[in-house]
Amino acid sequence: MMMAQPTTLRDAIANLSAMPDDATLFVERIGGAFLPSSPASAVVLSDEELELPLAAIAAARAGGKDYFLESFVIAELLEACVQRAHGDGPALDEFVARVIDYAEHDA
């Protein structure tokens, strides 16, 4: 059960390869929205915690931040972007914007 050092959403995504595949990102909304500068926490949940409501986990393990996405989902999004671009991935800021859009509208 890990709790990463406080970081921003942008930095968490930039350092995705260092994050455990089973980590869940919780992110603070700023003005009601997820922003690249939003504080983020990566948390690896136990099997018991996976049975709990996300709000309870957020309060206990992520400082009340909102559920965002699992790290493996972000990795899959990056892989899909790279494949669509024939090997060239998007710039970091562009990818962060895509991930935020996915989390807000498709997840």
C-alpha angles and dihedrals in degrees: 000000000000131000112194123221112269111280140153125266090247092053092045090054092044089055096041093128090062092052120092113255090237096052120121119213120223115190134189116236115228113207088349095305139094108244132183087249094051114123110254137192128195113212129184107212126214121231088256092052091052087067093056127089112267091238090060092049092047091052095046102037109017107041092255095301118151124259109262115169141307115264092240090058091054089048090052090050090052092049091051091050091050092049092049090050092049094244102327111102124209122269112271096252091048091050093048089053090050092050092049090050091050093048092049099044113017110029 
